């Protein structure tokens, strides 16, 4: 029999992989028939020989095979022999740390012949529920606003999220976690401060915008990266504003743009503070600033300051 675990959310997919492996080890104490293969380094014939060879203990083997979809030669051979492999008495677990396109021919066959479990990145309410569940496992009371603040700071990187939850849980030692705890212990992703910078620009508060940008520069963060984040968000604002002016409803915009609900919510709010013409002018200035930096006309820090001064 075959199983397929796949998806970009490697935190949850690895949890599932470990769960299956642990269950197998519990049922097969010797553990000698647990094998790991990587299609990037193993010859297909060696893999085929392993699954055809019987266990000396007459047990089903658990064979974990990674990266089949990434290795063309191995994948082609696997595709040809897929029917025979799926009927093998051993348990063959395919593990892919990426999203597999739905139209992929091998994936379509595996969907019919195997038990498939996908792990996309969690978004919106599903992510909030997951975070709440992790706090419940640690027996830490936590409110909705605290969870949303943590999601705002960390996003859907569950590796980092798990670390931050553990840090907060240890700090409070079973006590209720407050927003101030998140703000004190969790470093927000730079995108969060970019939202604050754009909020300041929208409110014509250039002093605050300067302070926020120079805080990152003082930490040694790249001016070009900061500019790219500002450009990314103003590009979002342009698209959102265009759809707003076409009187598209909010849920329709979310479906059309396919962006994180938090990002759309912030963009939707910020777009209301600008006219479409203002956004176009700002985006053109960002383009000019980027050109001035890359052609050596201005130093990056100076260019950023002039950009803020001129809007």
C-alpha positions in Angstrom: 0.0 0.0 0.0 1.0 3.6 -0.6 0.5 6.9 1.3 1.2 10.4 0.1 1.9 13.3 2.4 2.6 16.6 0.7 2.3 20.4 0.9 4.3 23.5 1.7 3.4 23.5 5.5 6.3 21.4 6.5 5.6 21.8 10.2 2.3 19.9 10.1 3.4 17.5 7.3 6.4 16.4 9.4 4.2 16.0 12.4 2.0 13.6 10.4 5.1 11.8 9.1 6.5 11.4 12.7 3.0 10.2 13.9 3.0 7.4 11.3 6.6 6.4 12.0 6.0 6.3 15.7 2.9 4.2 15.3 4.9 1.8 13.1 7.7 1.6 15.7 5.3 0.9 18.4 3.8 -2.0 16.5 7.2 -3.3 15.2 9.5 -3.2 18.2 12.6 -4.4 16.4 12.4 -1.4 14.0 14.7 -3.1 11.5 12.2 -2.8 8.6 11.9 1.0 8.7 13.8 2.4 5.7 14.3 5.9 4.4 15.1 6.8 0.8 15.6 10.1 -1.0 14.9 10.1 -4.8 17.6 12.7 -5.1 20.3 10.3 -4.0 19.1 6.7 -4.5 18.9 4.7 -7.7 15.4 3.6 -8.6 16.5 0.0 -9.1 17.9 -0.1 -5.5 14.6 1.3 -4.2 12.6 -1.3 -6.3 14.8 -4.1 -4.9 14.2 -3.0 -1.4 10.4 -3.0 -1.6 10.4 -6.4 -3.4 12.7 -8.1 -0.8 10.8 -9.8 2.0 11.4 -8.9 5.6 13.4 -11.5 7.6 10.9 -11.1 10.4 7.9 -11.5 8.0 6.7 -8.0 8.9 5.5 -5.2 6.6 8.2 -2.7 5.9 7.6 1.0 6.2 9.6 2.7 3.5 9.7 6.5 3.5 10.5 7.9 0.1 11.2 11.7 -0.3 11.3 14.0 -3.4 9.9 11.7 -6.1 8.2 14.6 -7.8 11.5 16.6 -7.9 13.7 14.0 -9.7 12.7 13.5 -13.3 14.5 10.1 -14.0 13.3 8.5 -10.7 9.8 10.0 -11.2 9.5 8.6 -14.7 10.5 5.1 -13.6 8.1 5.4 -10.6 5.3 6.5 -12.9 5.9 3.4 -15.2 5.8 1.0 -12.2 3.2 2.8 -10.1 0.5 0.1 -10.4 2.9 -2.7 -9.2 4.4 -0.5 -6.4 0.9 0.4 -5.1 0.0 -3.3 -4.8 3.2 -4.1 -2.9 2.5 -5.6 0.5 4.8 -3.1 2.3 3.8 0.4 3.3 5.4 3.0 1.0 5.1 6.5 2.3 5.8 9.3 -0.2 6.8 12.5 1.4 6.9 15.8 -0.5 7.7 19.2 1.1 5.9 21.3 -1.5 2.6 21.8 -3.2 2.0 19.4 -6.1 0.0 20.8 -9.0 -3.5 19.2 -9.3 -2.9 18.5 -13.0 0.3 16.5 -12.4 -0.2 13.1 -14.1 1.6 11.1 -11.4 -0.4 13.0 -8.7 -3.6 12.1 -10.4 -2.7 8.4 -10.4 -1.6 8.5 -6.7 -4.9 10.2 -5.8 -6.7 7.1 -7.1 -4.3 4.5 -5.7 -3.2 5.9 -2.4 -4.4 7.7 0.7 -3.3 11.3 0.1 -3.1 14.0 2.7 -2.1 17.6 1.8 -0.8 20.3 4.1 -1.3 23.8 2.6 -0.4 26.9 4.7 -3.1 27.7 7.2 -4.9 31.0 6.6 -7.5 33.0 8.4 -9.8 31.3 10.9 -8.0 27.9 10.4 -4.7 29.5 11.5 -6.4 31.2 14.5 -8.0 27.9 15.6 -4.6 26.1 15.3 -2.9 28.7 17.5 -5.7 28.5 20.1 -5.3 24.7 20.1 -1.6 24.9 20.7 -2.2 27.2 23.7 -4.8 24.8 25.0 -2.4 21.9 24.8 -0.1 23.9 27.1 -3.0 24.8 29.4 -2.5 28.6 28.9 -5.7 30.7 28.8 -5.6 33.1 25.8 -8.1 35.5 24.3 -9.1 36.1 20.7 -7.3 39.4 20.4 -4.1 37.9 21.8 -4.2 35.2 19.2 -4.9 37.6 16.4 -2.0 39.8 17.5 0.3 36.8 17.5 -0.9 35.8 14.0 -0.3 39.4 12.9 3.3 39.3 14.2 4.3 35.9 13.0 2.0 35.0 10.0 1.6 31.3 9.0 5.1 30.1 9.6 4.2 27.3 12.0 7.9 26.6 12.9 8.3 30.1 14.2 4.8 30.1 15.6 5.4 27.0 17.6 8.6 28.5 19.1 6.8 31.8 20.0 3.9 29.9 21.6 6.3 27.8 23.6 8.2 31.0 24.7 5.0 32.7 25.8 3.7 29.5 27.6 7.0 29.2 29.5 7.0 32.9 30.4 3.5 32.8 31.9 3.9 29.3 33.4 0.2 28.4 33.0 -1.1 32.0 33.5 -3.2 33.9 31.1 -1.3 35.4 28.2 -1.9 39.1 27.4 -1.3 41.3 24.4 1.5 43.1 26.3 3.3 39.7 26.6 3.1 39.2 22.8 4.4 42.7 22.2 7.2 42.3 24.7 8.4 38.8 23.7 7.6 38.3 20.0 9.5 40.2 17.4 7.1 41.1 14.6 7.9 40.4 11.0 9.1 43.4 9.1 5.9 43.5 7.1 4.0 44.5 10.3 6.1 47.7 10.6 5.7 48.4 6.9 1.9 48.5 7.5 2.6 51.0 10.3 4.8 53.1 8.0 2.1 53.2 5.3 -0.5 54.0 8.0 1.7 57.0 9.0 2.1 58.1 5.3 -1.7 57.9 4.9 -2.1 60.1 7.9 0.5 62.6 6.6 2.6 61.8 9.7 6.0 61.9 8.1 7.8 62.1 11.4 6.5 58.7 12.5 7.2 57.2 9.0 10.8 58.5 9.3 11.2 57.0 12.8 9.8 53.6 11.7 12.1 53.3 8.6 15.2 54.5 10.5 14.6 52.0 13.2 15.1 49.2 10.6 18.1 51.0 9.1 19.7 51.3 12.5 19.3 47.5 12.9 21.3 47.1 9.6 18.4 46.0 7.5 18.8 46.7 3.7 17.3 49.9 2.4 16.6 48.1 -0.9 14.6 45.5 1.0 12.7 48.1 2.9 11.9 49.8 -0.4 10.8 46.5 -2.0 8.4 45.9 0.9 7.0 49.4 0.5 6.6 48.9 -3.2 5.0 45.5 -2.7 2.3 47.0 -0.4 1.6 50.1 -2.5 1.2 47.7 -5.5 -1.4 45.8 -3.4 -3.1 49.1 -2.6 -3.3 50.0 -6.2 -4.9 46.7 -7.1 -7.3 46.8 -4.2 -8.3 50.5 -4.8 -9.0 49.7 -8.5 -11.3 46.9 -7.5 -13.0 49.0 -4.8 -13.7 51.7 -7.4 -15.3 49.1 -9.6 -17.5 48.4 -6.6 -16.4 44.8 -6.1 -17.6 43.4 -2.7 -14.9 42.6 -0.1 -15.4 38.8 -0.4 -15.1 39.0 -4.2 -11.8 40.9 -3.9 -10.5 38.3 -1.4 -11.3 35.5 -3.8 -9.9 37.3 -6.8 -6.6 38.3 -5.3 -5.9 35.1 -3.3 -3.9 36.9 -0.6 -3.8 36.4 3.1 -7.0 37.8 4.7 -4.9 39.9 7.1 -3.0 41.5 4.3 -6.3 42.2 2.4 -7.9 43.6 5.5 -5.0 46.0 6.1 -4.8 46.9 2.4 -8.5 47.5 2.2 -8.4 49.9 5.2 -5.3 51.8 3.9 -6.6 52.1 0.3 -9.5 54.1 1.7 -7.1 56.8 2.8 -5.8 57.4 -0.7 -7.3 58.3 -4.1 -6.4 56.1 -7.0 -4.4 59.0 -8.5 -2.5 59.5 -5.3 -1.5 55.8 -5.2 -0.3 55.9 -8.8 1.9 59.0 -8.1 3.4 57.3 -5.0 4.1 54.1 -6.9 5.7 56.1 -9.7 7.9 57.8 -7.1 8.9 54.4 -5.7 9.9 53.3 -9.2 12.0 56.5 -9.6 13.7 56.0 -6.2 14.6 52.5 -7.0 16.1 53.6 -10.3 18.1 56.4 -8.6 19.5 53.9 -6.2 20.4 51.2 -8.8 22.0 53.7 -11.1 24.1 55.2 -8.3 22.5 58.6 -8.5 21.5 58.5 -4.8 22.6 56.6 -1.8 19.9 54.2 -0.6 19.3 55.9 2.8 19.1 59.4 1.2 16.7 58.1 -1.5 14.4 56.7 1.1 14.4 60.0 3.0 13.7 62.0 -0.2 10.9 59.6 -1.0 9.2 60.2 2.3 9.7 63.9 2.1 8.2 64.1 -1.4 4.9 62.4 -0.7 
